[in-house]
């Protein structure tokens, strides 16, 4: 098996917030959830739930993308 063909799940995390269950139950269409991060803060990229890089949101052909600004080196 060629390791270059192994697929990993890449996930971009823009931000997070903790809310109560009662606030979660109130969410509906057009609700806005305010995140803890500020506009312009980095986006965190995870490969199979391991942080691998940080980047910034960009728009490419009307779709969102992430420009890598820092690669997180594995110290193990």
C-alpha positions as CSV (number, residue, x, y, z in Angstrom):
1,X,0.0,0.0,0.0
2,X,1.3,3.4,-1.0
3,X,1.2,5.8,2.0
4,X,0.7,8.7,-0.3
5,X,-2.8,7.4,-1.0
6,X,-3.9,7.2,2.6
7,X,-6.6,9.8,3.3
8,X,-7.0,11.9,6.4
9,X,-9.9,14.0,7.6
10,X,-8.8,17.7,7.5
11,X,-11.0,20.0,9.7
12,X,-10.8,23.8,9.9
13,X,-11.9,25.3,13.3
14,X,-12.8,28.9,13.1
15,X,-13.6,29.3,16.8
16,X,-15.5,27.9,19.7
17,X,-17.8,29.0,22.6
18,X,-19.4,27.3,25.5
19,X,-23.2,27.8,25.9
20,X,-25.8,26.3,28.3
21,X,-28.1,23.6,27.2
22,X,-31.0,25.9,27.5
23,X,-29.3,28.4,25.1
24,X,-28.6,25.5,22.7
25,X,-32.2,24.5,22.7
26,X,-33.2,28.1,21.7
27,X,-31.1,28.0,18.6
28,X,-33.0,28.0,15.4
29,X,-32.8,29.1,11.8
30,X,-31.1,32.5,11.5
31,X,-29.7,32.3,15.1
32,X,-26.3,33.8,15.5
33,X,-23.7,32.1,17.8
34,X,-21.0,34.6,18.9
35,X,-17.6,32.9,19.0
36,X,-14.8,33.8,21.5
37,X,-12.4,34.6,18.6
38,X,-12.1,38.0,16.9
39,X,-12.4,38.6,13.2
40,X,-9.0,38.0,11.7
41,X,-7.9,35.5,14.3
42,X,-6.3,32.4,12.9
43,X,-8.2,29.3,11.8
44,X,-6.9,26.0,13.2
45,X,-6.5,23.0,10.9
46,X,-6.7,19.5,12.3
47,X,-5.7,16.3,10.5
48,X,-7.5,13.4,12.2
49,X,-8.0,15.5,15.3
50,X,-4.3,16.5,15.6
51,X,-3.4,20.2,15.2
52,X,-1.2,20.5,12.1
53,X,-1.4,24.2,11.1
54,X,-2.9,27.6,11.4
55,X,-4.2,29.7,8.7
56,X,-6.5,32.5,7.6
57,X,-9.9,32.4,5.8
58,X,-9.7,33.2,2.1
59,X,-12.3,33.1,-0.7
60,X,-11.4,31.2,-3.9
61,X,-13.9,31.1,-6.7
62,X,-16.8,32.0,-4.3
63,X,-15.8,29.2,-1.9
64,X,-14.1,29.5,1.4
65,X,-10.5,28.2,1.8
66,X,-7.7,28.4,4.3
67,X,-4.3,30.0,3.5
68,X,-1.7,28.3,5.7
69,X,0.3,30.8,7.8
70,X,2.1,28.4,10.1
71,X,2.8,24.6,10.1
72,X,2.8,23.0,13.5
73,X,5.8,20.7,13.8
74,X,5.4,17.3,15.6
75,X,7.9,17.3,18.4
76,X,7.6,13.5,19.1
